C-alpha cells in the first residue's frame, strides 16, 4: 500500500474538488482498479477532464518522493488522455539517435489525430509495447517500447536522470560548524572521493572551505574547473582580485564594511557559484561572514508568513551602469518554482519542509538595487519594506551568522544564489589583504553532481 502526498503548493491551482479527484484516481490506479472508463466517466472523471494538459496526467501521478507502481490499466489511462505526449516521449532507436541522443523527428511532425491502437506488456519486466494509428509520416509499423522511467519523465515533466534526491540542510552558526568539514586542496584536485564530498557539501549547505592551498594565482581556476568543469567569464574578467584600490569601481575593492549581499544580480543569469581564494590576509579586521538565506526564510515563515509571501510576489530592479558597462534585470527576493530541472530536494532542519522544497534561490544585493518601484505595483510598498526589514533582521541574527577570518591558503566556495556573504571593514595600513575570485554556474555544478554524487 502506498501513501500519496500532494504538497499544498501543487494543489492550489486545482481547487479542492479537482485535487480530491486526482488523489482518488491515483489511489485507484495503484490498486489496479483504474481504467480508461473510470477516468472518462463519473463526477471525479468530469473534474479530471477539466484539467488542461499536461495537468490531467496527474490522474496516475504520484509524488517523486515515493515509488510508483504502474499497471497496464494506468498506462492505458495515459495513452487515452494524451497520445500526443506519449508519442513525443518515445526514445526508441528510430526516434532518438543512440549515439548523439538527439531526436530524429520534430514534435511538430506528430499528427494531432494520432491514437494508440494497442498496448501490451513488453518482453522485459516493467515495459509496455505501443502500436499507433496515424503515426508520424515515415514511421510505418513503428512500435514504441516504454519503460517506467519514460513514464516518470512524462508524468513529472522532468528528465528521468533527475528522478533522485539531493539533500539540502538549512543551517545556523552551530549547525554549520557541526555538519561541515574542510576539504583539502590537493585531495580535491586528485581524489574523486574528495570531489564527491565537496560537491555533496555544496549542495547540502551551499558553502565549503578548501584549505592548504599554495600561494598560486592559478589555484582558484584549478579548483573551479575541478568542481564544475567550466568557469564563468564576466566583465570583471575570468578571475578578479579583491584588493583595496583608489577610485574603486566596486565597493568590494575598498576597505569599507560590506554588508550581506550576492554578486551580479543585475545580470539575467547571475553566477550560481563563487570562489574566493585568500592569498594574503594580515590586516586588522576584514572578517568574512556568511548566512544561509534558506534558513532565514524558514525562520521568517514561522514568525511572519505574510512577509515571505510578499518577498515571493514582489520584484525589484537591479542595475549596474559604470565604467562603460550596463546591466539591468528584475528579480523577486525569493524565487520559487516547481524544481523540474533539479533532483527532488530532501530538506533537513526546516520547520516547513513542504514550502522550502519550492524555494529555488534568493536574490539579495542592496548595493546594486536600481529601484524598488516595481514592488509598488505588486501591492503595498510599506508592507514590502517591512517584509524586507524583517528578512534582514533574521539574516543578521548572530546565531545565523558564520564568521571567519579567512587565513591565507583557504578558499570559500559558496552558492551565490543561496548564501549571502559580507566583509567587515579592515585597516589597509596594518598589513595586506588579497583574495582571488572566480565564478561558476549552477548548472555546471549540477552536471558534475549528477555524475559524482547522486548517481552513486
C-alpha positions in Angstrom: 0.0 0.0 0.0 1.4 3.4 -1.0 0.6 6.7 0.8 0.3 9.6 -1.5 1.1 13.2 -0.6 0.3 16.1 -2.9 2.0 19.2 -1.5 0.0 22.3 -0.8 1.9 24.3 -3.4 0.9 21.7 -6.1 -2.8 21.8 -5.3 -3.6 25.5 -5.0 -4.3 25.9 -8.7 -6.5 22.8 -8.9 -9.1 23.6 -6.4 -10.3 21.3 -3.6 -12.6 19.2 -5.7 -10.2 18.6 -8.6 -7.4 17.8 -6.1 -9.6 15.3 -4.4 -10.4 13.7 -7.7 -6.8 13.4 -8.6 -6.0 11.8 -5.2 -8.8 9.3 -5.7 -7.7 8.3 -9.2 -4.1 7.9 -8.2 -5.0 5.6 -5.4 -7.3 3.6 -7.7 -4.5 3.3 -10.2 -2.1 1.8 -7.7 -4.8 -0.6 -6.6 -5.0 -1.7 -10.2 -8.6 -0.6 -10.5 -8.0 2.4 -12.7 -9.4 2.0 -16.2 -9.9 4.3 -19.1 -13.7 4.3 -18.4 -13.2 5.3 -14.7 -11.2 8.3 -15.8 -13.7 9.3 -18.5 -16.9 8.9 -16.6 -18.4 9.9 -13.3 -18.1 13.0 -11.1 -14.4 12.5 -10.5 -13.8 11.9 -14.1 -15.5 15.1 -15.1 -13.4 17.1 -12.7 -10.3 15.3 -14.1 -11.3 16.2 -17.7 -11.5 19.9 -16.8 -7.7 19.9 -16.1 -5.8 21.1 -19.1 -2.9 19.1 -20.4 -0.5 18.2 -19.1 -2.2 18.5 -15.7 -4.7 15.7 -16.5 -1.7 13.3 -16.4 -1.8 13.7 -12.6 -4.6 11.1 -12.7 -1.9 8.5 -12.5 0.8 10.5 -10.9 2.4 10.0 -7.5 4.9 12.4 -5.9 8.5 12.0 -7.0 9.3 11.2 -3.4 7.5 7.8 -3.5 8.0 4.7 -5.6 5.4 4.2 -8.3 3.6 1.1 -9.3 2.4 1.3 -12.9 -0.1 -1.1 -14.2 -1.2 -1.8 -17.8 -4.5 -0.1 -16.9 -2.9 3.0 -15.6 -0.7 3.1 -18.7 -3.8 2.9 -20.9 -5.2 5.9 -19.0 -2.2 7.9 -20.1 -2.5 6.7 -23.6 -6.2 7.5 -23.8 -5.8 11.0 -22.4 -2.5 12.1 -24.1 -1.5 10.1 -27.1 0.5 13.1 -28.5 2.5 13.4 -25.3 3.0 9.7 -25.2 4.3 9.6 -28.8 6.6 12.5 -28.0 8.0 10.5 -25.1 9.2 7.6 -27.3 13.0 7.3 -27.2 13.5 4.2 -29.3 16.3 3.9 -31.8 14.1 5.1 -34.6 13.1 8.3 -32.7 16.3 9.2 -30.9 19.9 8.6 -32.2 21.5 6.3 -29.7 24.9 8.0 -30.1 24.1 11.7 -30.1 20.9 11.3 -28.0 19.3 13.8 -30.3 15.8 13.4 -31.8 15.2 12.1 -35.3 11.8 13.9 -35.6 10.2 17.2 -34.6 7.3 17.3 -32.2 5.6 19.5 -34.7 5.5 16.4 -37.0 3.2 14.5 -34.7 -0.3 14.3 -36.2 -2.9 15.8 -34.0 -5.2 12.8 -34.7 -2.7 10.2 -33.6 -4.0 7.5 -31.4 -2.9 4.2 -29.7 -4.1 1.1 -31.5 -2.9 -1.4 -28.9 -0.9 -1.7 -25.7 0.6 -4.9 -24.3 3.4 -5.8 -21.8 6.9 -5.7 -23.3 9.3 -8.6 -23.3 11.2 -7.0 -20.3 9.6 -6.6 -16.9 8.2 -3.1 -16.4 7.9 -2.2 -20.1 5.0 -1.7 -22.5 4.7 -2.0 -26.2 2.6 0.5 -28.0 1.3 0.5 -31.6 0.0 3.6 -33.3 -2.7 4.8 -35.6 -2.0 7.9 -37.7 1.7 7.9 -36.7 4.3 10.4 -37.9 4.9 10.2 -41.7 7.7 7.7 -42.4 7.1 5.7 -39.2 5.0 3.0 -40.7 4.6 -0.1 -38.4 6.5 1.8 -35.7 6.3 0.2 -32.3 7.2 2.2 -29.2 8.5 0.4 -26.1 8.2 2.4 -22.8 9.9 1.7 -19.5 8.8 3.1 -16.1 11.5 5.8 -16.4 9.8 7.1 -19.5 6.6 7.5 -17.6 8.4 9.2 -14.8 9.6 11.8 -17.2 6.2 12.1 -18.8 4.2 12.5 -15.6 6.7 14.7 -13.7 7.8 16.7 -16.7 11.5 16.1 -15.7 14.3 14.1 -17.2 14.4 10.6 -15.8 18.0 11.2 -14.8 16.8 13.7 -12.2 14.4 11.3 -10.5 16.6 11.2 -7.4 17.2 13.2 -4.3 19.6 16.0 -3.3 19.9 16.9 0.4 19.6 20.5 1.5 20.3 21.1 5.1 19.3 24.5 6.5 21.9 25.8 8.9 22.7 28.4 11.5 26.1 29.0 13.0 26.1 25.9 15.3 24.5 23.6 12.7 27.0 24.5 10.0 30.0 24.0 12.4 28.6 20.7 13.4 27.9 19.3 9.9 30.6 20.7 7.7 34.2 19.7 7.3 37.2 21.3 5.4 38.3 20.0 2.1 42.0 19.5 1.4 43.2 21.3 -1.8 45.4 18.5 -3.2 42.9 15.8 -2.4 40.2 17.8 -4.1 42.2 18.0 -7.3 43.3 14.4 -7.4 40.9 12.2 -5.4 37.4 11.5 -6.8 36.1 10.6 -3.3 37.1 14.1 -2.1 35.4 15.7 -5.1 32.2 13.8 -4.3 32.4 15.0 -0.7 32.9 18.6 -1.8 30.0 18.6 -4.3 27.7 16.9 -1.8 28.5 19.6 0.9 28.0 22.4 -1.7 24.5 21.0 -2.4 23.8 20.4 1.3 25.0 23.7 2.8 25.8 26.0 -0.1 29.2 26.6 1.5 32.5 24.8 1.9 36.1 25.8 2.8 39.1 24.4 0.9 42.3 24.5 2.8 46.1 24.1 2.4 46.2 25.9 -0.9 49.6 27.2 -2.2 50.0 30.9 -2.9 49.3 30.4 -6.5 47.1 32.7 -8.5 46.0 29.8 -10.7 44.8 27.7 -7.8 41.3 29.1 -7.8 41.0 28.2 -11.5 42.1 24.7 -10.8 39.5 24.3 -8.1 36.7 25.7 -10.1 37.4 23.6 -13.2 37.6 20.5 -10.9 34.2 21.4 -9.3 32.3 22.4 -12.4 34.4 21.6 -15.5 34.0 25.2 -16.6 34.2 28.8 -15.4 32.1 31.9 -15.8 33.6 34.8 -17.6 32.2 38.3 -16.9 33.2 41.9 -17.5 35.4 41.6 -14.3 37.4 39.0 -16.2 37.8 35.3 -15.9 39.2 35.9 -12.5 39.5 39.0 -10.4 41.4 40.4 -7.4 39.7 41.6 -4.3 42.0 44.4 -3.1 41.6 47.9 -1.8 42.4 50.2 -4.7 42.0 54.0 -5.3 38.9 55.2 -7.3 37.3 51.7 -7.0 34.5 50.8 -9.4 33.1 48.4 -6.9 32.7 48.7 -3.1 34.4 45.3 -2.8 37.6 46.9 -4.0 37.7 49.2 -0.9 38.4 48.6 2.7 34.9 49.6 3.8 32.4 47.4 5.6 30.4 45.3 3.1 27.1 44.0 4.2 25.3 40.8 3.3 24.9 40.5 -0.5 25.1 38.3 -3.6 27.0 39.1 -6.7 26.0 40.2 -10.2 22.2 40.1 -9.6 21.8 42.7 -12.3 22.6 40.0 -14.9 19.8 38.0 -16.4 21.5 34.7 -15.3 23.8 35.5 -12.3 26.6 33.1 -11.5 25.4 30.3 -9.1 28.8 29.6 -7.6 31.6 31.8 -6.3 35.1 31.0 -5.1 37.2 33.4 -3.0 40.7 32.2 -2.5 42.6 34.1 0.2 46.3 34.5 -0.7 47.1 37.2 1.9 45.2 38.4 5.0 47.4 40.1 7.6 45.3 43.3 8.0 43.4 44.1 11.2 39.7 43.4 10.5 38.3 42.0 7.3 36.5 39.1 8.8 34.2 37.3 6.4 30.6 36.5 7.3 28.2 34.0 5.7 24.5 33.2 6.3 22.0 30.7 4.8 19.1 32.6 3.3 17.1 29.4 3.1 17.3 29.2 6.9 16.3 32.8 7.2 13.3 32.2 5.0 12.2 29.2 7.1 12.5 31.3 10.3 10.7 34.2 8.9 7.9 32.0 7.6 7.2 30.8 11.1 7.3 34.3 12.5 5.7 36.4 9.8 4.5 34.2 6.9 2.8 37.1 5.1 6.2 38.7 4.7 7.6 35.7 2.9 4.6 35.7 0.5 5.3 39.4 -0.2 9.0 38.7 -0.9 8.0 35.9 -3.3 5.5 38.1 -5.2 7.3 41.4 -5.5 10.1 42.1 -8.0 12.8 44.8 -7.7 15.1 46.1 -10.4 18.8 45.5 -10.1 21.1 47.6 -12.2 24.8 48.3 -13.0 25.9 51.3 -15.1 29.6 52.1 -14.6 32.9 52.1 -16.4 31.2 51.5 -19.8 29.1 48.5 -18.7 25.4 48.4 -18.3 23.2 45.6 -17.0 19.7 45.5 -15.6 17.1 42.9 -14.6 14.0 42.4 -12.4 14.0 39.8 -9.7 12.0 38.8 -6.7 13.8 38.5 -3.3 12.6 34.8 -3.1 12.2 32.8 -6.2 10.0 29.7 -6.0 9.3 27.1 -8.7 8.4 23.5 -9.4 12.0 22.3 -9.4 11.6 20.3 -12.5 15.2 20.9 -13.6 16.8 19.7 -10.4 16.6 16.4 -8.4 13.9 16.4 -5.7 15.2 18.2 -2.6 15.3 16.4 0.7 15.0 19.3 3.2 16.7 18.9 6.6 16.4 21.2 9.7 13.3 23.0 8.3 10.1 23.8 10.1 8.1 23.9 6.9 9.9 21.5 4.5 7.0 21.5 2.1 7.4 25.2 1.4 11.2 25.0 1.4 11.0 22.4 -1.4 9.6 25.1 -3.7 12.4 27.7 -3.0 14.9 27.7 -5.9 17.1 30.6 -5.0 17.3 34.0 -3.3 18.3 37.4 -4.8 19.7 39.8 -2.2 22.1 42.6 -3.0 21.1 46.0 -1.7 24.1 47.9 -3.1 23.1 47.1 -6.7 19.3 47.8 -6.5 18.3 50.3 -9.1 14.7 50.8 -8.0 12.0 49.2 -5.8 9.3 50.9 -7.9 8.2 47.6 -9.4 7.4 46.2 -6.0 5.0 49.1 -5.5 2.9 47.8 -8.4 2.6 44.4 -6.7 1.0 45.7 -3.5 1.5 47.9 -0.5 5.0 49.4 -0.7 5.2 49.8 3.1 4.5 46.1 3.6 7.3 45.3 1.1 9.7 47.5 3.1 8.5 45.8 6.4 9.0 42.4 4.8 12.5 43.3 3.6 13.4 44.7 7.1 12.2 41.5 8.7 14.2 39.4 6.3 17.4 41.4 7.1 16.7 41.2 10.8 16.6 37.4 10.7 19.7 37.1 8.5 21.6 39.3 10.8 20.8 37.4 14.0 24.2 36.4 15.5 23.1 32.8 15.8 22.6 32.6 12.0 25.9 34.1 11.0 29.0 32.0 10.4 32.0 34.3 10.8 35.7 33.5 10.0 38.8 35.5 9.1 39.9 33.6 6.1 43.6 32.6 6.6 46.0 32.6 3.6 45.7 29.3 1.8 41.9 29.0 2.3 39.2 29.3 -0.3 35.5 29.9 0.4 33.3 28.1 -2.1 29.6 29.1 -1.9 26.3 29.1 -3.7 25.9 32.7 -4.8 22.1 32.3 -5.0 21.6 30.8 -1.6 24.4 32.0 0.7 24.9 35.7 1.4 28.4 36.9 2.2 29.7 40.0 3.9 33.0 41.5 5.0 33.9 43.7 7.9 36.0 46.8 7.4 39.8 46.4 7.6 42.8 48.7 8.1 44.8 48.8 4.9 47.8 50.2 6.9 48.1 47.2 9.2 49.0 44.6 6.6 47.9 43.1 3.3 44.7 41.6 2.2 44.4 39.8 -1.2 41.6 37.5 -2.4 41.4 35.9 -5.8 37.9 35.2 -7.1 36.1 33.3 -9.9 32.5 32.5 -10.8 30.8 29.3 -11.9 27.3 28.3 -12.9 24.8 26.3 -11.0 24.0 24.0 -14.0 27.7 23.0 -14.2 27.7 22.1 -10.6 24.5 20.1 -11.2 26.1 18.3 -14.1 29.1 17.3 -12.0 27.0 16.3 -9.1 24.8 14.0 -11.2 27.9 12.1 -12.1 29.8 12.2 -8.8 27.2 12.4 -6.1 23.6 11.4 -7.0 24.4 8.6 -9.4 26.2 6.9 -6.6 
